[in-house]
């Protein structure tokens, strides 16, 4: 009885190892196939974040510069 159980468990373990190897292969294929697409998406997001960050940083400075320029122009008229 013990020998049969051992053989059954050994077969189950061998089957699980085979299935695990199959899954590992599938994961590698997915990573290899999708990696360029993922990198492009990351680069696009970084560029968009940089653009919006620059706009958000430049907007207050631009408003202050315009106000200062208008104040300066109003002083010349007096």
N, CA, C and O of each residue as an XYZ file, in Angstrom:
312
protein
N       0.816     -1.195      0.000
C       0.000      0.000      0.000
C       0.864      1.265      0.000
O       0.586      2.210     -0.739
N       1.900      1.281      0.820
C       2.762      2.453      0.896
C       3.485      2.689     -0.423
O       3.665      3.833     -0.840
N       3.898      1.616     -1.074
C       4.597      1.749     -2.348
C       3.670      2.358     -3.393
O       4.105      3.198     -4.181
N       2.419      1.958     -3.414
C       1.453      2.497     -4.371
C       1.208      3.984     -4.105
O       1.129      4.781     -5.039
N       1.088      4.348     -2.840
C       0.892      5.756     -2.485
C       2.107      6.582     -2.886
O       1.966      7.687     -3.412
N       3.284      6.055     -2.643
C       4.517      6.750     -3.005
C       4.591      6.956     -4.512
O       4.932      8.045     -4.975
N       4.272      5.914     -5.281
C       4.304      6.018     -6.736
C       3.264      7.020     -7.233
O       3.519      7.784     -8.164
N       2.104      7.007     -6.608
C       1.048      7.947     -6.986
C       1.476      9.387     -6.694
O       1.288     10.281     -7.519
N       2.052      9.597     -5.513
C       2.534     10.931     -5.159
C       3.670     11.374     -6.076
O       3.735     12.538     -6.470
N       4.558     10.453     -6.412
C       5.665     10.775     -7.316
C       5.134     11.191     -8.679
O       5.634     12.139     -9.284
N       4.125     10.483     -9.159
C       3.519     10.816    -10.455
C       2.845     12.188    -10.386
O       2.965     12.993    -11.309
N       2.134     12.445     -9.283
C       1.477     13.745     -9.113
C       2.499     14.881     -9.087
O       2.288     15.929     -9.698
N       3.590     14.667     -8.388
C       4.641     15.687     -8.317
C       5.256     15.917     -9.694
O       5.503     17.060    -10.078
N       5.501     14.853    -10.433
C       6.059     14.978    -11.781
C       5.094     15.743    -12.690
O       5.522     16.577    -13.488
N       3.800     15.462    -12.571
C       2.802     16.177    -13.374
C       2.760     17.664    -13.018
O       2.673     18.519    -13.899
N       2.822     17.961    -11.715
C       2.814     19.359    -11.284
C       4.059     20.092    -11.769
O       3.978     21.257    -12.160
N       5.206     19.422    -11.747
C       6.444     20.038    -12.229
C       6.328     20.347    -13.715
O       6.744     21.413    -14.169
N       5.765     19.415    -14.465
C       5.577     19.618    -15.906
C       4.646     20.813    -16.150
O       4.917     21.655    -17.006
N       3.547     20.876    -15.390
C       2.614     21.996    -15.528
C       3.277     23.320    -15.160
O       3.058     24.334    -15.823
N       4.083     23.306    -14.109
C       4.781     24.512    -13.684
C       5.764     24.982    -14.757
O       5.854     26.179    -15.031
N       6.488     24.065    -15.356
C       7.407     24.420    -16.438
C       6.648     25.023    -17.618
O       7.127     25.953    -18.266
N       5.473     24.489    -17.884
C       4.647     25.000    -18.972
C       4.207     26.441    -18.680
O       4.243     27.303    -19.559
N       3.798     26.681    -17.451
C       3.372     28.025    -17.051
C       4.545     29.000    -17.126
O       4.385     30.128    -17.592
N       5.710     28.574    -16.675
C       6.900     29.433    -16.755
C       7.182     29.818    -18.201
O       7.495     30.973    -18.492
N       7.070     28.854    -19.101
C       7.285     29.139    -20.519
C       6.277     30.142    -21.048
O       6.631     31.044    -21.808
N       5.022     29.987    -20.648
C       3.984     30.920    -21.091
C       4.240     32.328    -20.570
O       4.057     33.305    -21.297
N       4.662     32.434    -19.319
C       4.947     33.745    -18.734
C       6.105     34.410    -19.475
O       6.050     35.607    -19.757
N       7.138     33.657    -19.788
C       8.275     34.217    -20.530
C       7.833     34.715    -21.897
O       8.261     35.782    -22.337
N       6.976     33.949    -22.576
C       6.479     34.369    -23.892
C       5.701     35.668    -23.781
O       5.866     36.571    -24.601
N       4.855     35.760    -22.767
C       4.061     36.976    -22.580
C       4.979     38.165    -22.331
O       4.799     39.229    -22.923
N       5.962     37.985    -21.456
C       6.878     39.083    -21.153
C       7.660     39.510    -22.383
O       7.812     40.704    -22.644
N       8.150     38.549    -23.133
C       8.943     38.866    -24.320
C       8.089     39.564    -25.367
O       8.544     40.514    -26.005
N       6.859     39.103    -25.551
C       5.987     39.690    -26.569
C       5.457     41.058    -26.167
O       5.310     41.930    -27.023
N       5.170     41.266    -24.900
C       4.549     42.509    -24.458
C       5.535     43.549    -23.948
O       5.161     44.709    -23.771
N       6.765     43.173    -23.712
C       7.729     44.108    -23.135
C       7.918     45.375    -23.980
O       7.904     46.469    -23.415
N       8.094     45.281    -25.296
C       8.242     46.520    -26.073
C       7.022     47.435    -25.945
O       7.163     48.652    -25.827
N       5.834     46.848    -25.969
C       4.614     47.648    -25.834
C       4.555     48.329    -24.467
O       4.179     49.497    -24.365
N       4.923     47.603    -23.433
C       4.917     48.159    -22.077
C       5.921     49.310    -21.972
O       5.624     50.337    -21.362
N       7.096     49.143    -22.560
C       8.114     50.198    -22.509
C       7.660     51.450    -23.254
O       7.915     52.567    -22.806
N       6.987     51.267    -24.391
C       6.468     52.414    -25.144
C       5.418     53.154    -24.320
O       5.411     54.384    -24.275
N       4.540     52.410    -23.675
C       3.510     53.035    -22.838
C       4.143     53.822    -21.692
O       3.710     54.934    -21.390
N       5.163     53.253    -21.054
C       5.843     53.957    -19.963
C       6.504     55.240    -20.457
O       6.422     56.279    -19.802
N       7.155     55.164    -21.603
C       7.807     56.351    -22.157
C       6.776     57.429    -22.478
O       7.003     58.610    -22.218
N       5.648     57.019    -23.042
C       4.585     57.972    -23.370
C       4.050     58.644    -22.112
O       3.841     59.857    -22.090
N       3.830     57.859    -21.074
C       3.333     58.434    -19.823
C       4.338     59.399    -19.207
O       3.953     60.430    -18.656
N       5.630     59.069    -19.298
C       6.659     59.959    -18.753
C       6.687     61.286    -19.508
O       6.825     62.349    -18.903
N       6.555     61.218    -20.838
C       6.555     62.445    -21.637
C       5.340     63.296    -21.289
O       5.457     64.505    -21.091
N       4.171     62.659    -21.215
C       2.956     63.410    -20.872
C       3.071     64.037    -19.487
O       2.680     65.187    -19.291
N       3.599     63.293    -18.538
C       3.765     63.824    -17.185
C       4.734     65.001    -17.189
O       4.525     65.986    -16.482
N       5.788     64.896    -17.984
C       6.755     65.986    -18.080
C       6.149     67.234    -18.684
O       6.405     68.345    -18.220
N       5.342     67.054    -19.724
C       4.699     68.201    -20.377
C       3.735     68.889    -19.413
O       3.767     70.109    -19.253
N       2.877     68.089    -18.770
C       1.919     68.678    -17.833
C       2.632     69.299    -16.638
O       2.183     70.318    -16.112
N       3.721     68.706    -16.209
C       4.489     69.285    -15.111
C       5.090     70.627    -15.493
O       5.099     71.566    -14.697
N       5.591     70.708    -16.714
C       6.170     71.967    -17.191
C       5.095     73.046    -17.301
O       5.318     74.201    -16.936
N       3.932     72.654    -17.807
C       2.831     73.616    -17.920
C       2.412     74.100    -16.537
O       2.231     75.298    -16.318
N       2.261     73.169    -15.614
C       1.838     73.536    -14.259
C       2.876     74.421    -13.577
O       2.522     75.313    -12.807
N       4.146     74.180    -13.853
C       5.195     74.993    -13.255
C       5.338     76.347    -13.923
O       5.653     77.338    -13.263
N       5.107     76.397    -15.229
C       5.298     77.637    -15.978
C       4.100     78.573    -15.871
O       4.257     79.789    -15.983
N       2.931     78.036    -15.659
C       1.722     78.860    -15.647
C       1.745     79.949    -14.570
O       1.485     81.108    -14.891
N       2.042     79.629    -13.323
C       2.086     80.706    -12.314
C       3.156     81.757    -12.628
O       2.930     82.951    -12.430
N       4.297     81.322    -13.108
C       5.365     82.271    -13.447
C       4.933     83.177    -14.594
O       5.244     84.368    -14.595
N       4.227     82.628    -15.560
C       3.749     83.418    -16.697
C       2.727     84.449    -16.236
O       2.777     85.606    -16.651
N       1.813     84.036    -15.391
C       0.795     84.966    -14.884
C       1.450     86.104    -14.110
O       1.086     87.267    -14.285
N       2.406     85.775    -13.263
C       3.106     86.803    -12.483
C       3.867     87.748    -13.410
O       3.880     88.959    -13.186
N       4.501     87.205    -14.448
C       5.245     88.043    -15.393
C       4.310     88.991    -16.134
O       4.641     90.161    -16.325
N       3.158     88.504    -16.548
C       2.196     89.354    -17.263
C       1.686     90.456    -16.340
O       1.582     91.611    -16.752
N       1.370     90.107    -15.101
C       0.900     91.120    -14.143
C       1.985     92.162    -13.901
O       1.700     93.359    -13.874
N       3.219     91.720    -13.725
C       4.330     92.662    -13.512
C       4.516     93.564    -14.728
O       4.777     94.758    -14.579
N       4.383     93.007    -15.922
C       4.519     93.789    -17.150
C       3.403     94.828    -17.245
O       3.650     95.973    -17.621
N       2.172     94.428    -16.904
C       1.053     95.366    -16.953
C       1.223     96.479    -15.927
O       0.905     97.635    -16.208
N       1.717     96.147    -14.753
C       1.976     97.171    -13.731
C       3.050     98.131    -14.224
O       2.940     99.343    -14.039
N       4.085     97.588    -14.851
C       5.161     98.423    -15.370
C       4.627     99.362    -16.457
O       4.991    100.538    -16.493
N       3.772     98.850    -17.337
C       3.194     99.692    -18.386
C       2.312    100.790    -17.791
O       2.294    101.918    -18.283
N       1.595    100.454    -16.751
C       0.712    101.460    -16.142
C       1.524    102.574    -15.481
O       1.036    103.699    -15.371
N       2.731    102.292    -15.046
C       3.583    103.302    -14.418
C       4.112    104.300    -15.445
O       4.345    105.462    -15.113
N       4.303    103.856    -16.690
C       4.815    104.760    -17.723
C       3.768    105.786    -18.138
O       4.115    106.868    -18.613
N       2.521    105.465    -17.968
C       1.458    106.380    -18.373
C       1.243    107.517    -17.391
O       0.542    108.474    -17.719
N       1.811    107.450    -16.215
C       1.562    108.481    -15.187
C       2.490    109.637    -15.318
O       2.413    110.583    -14.535
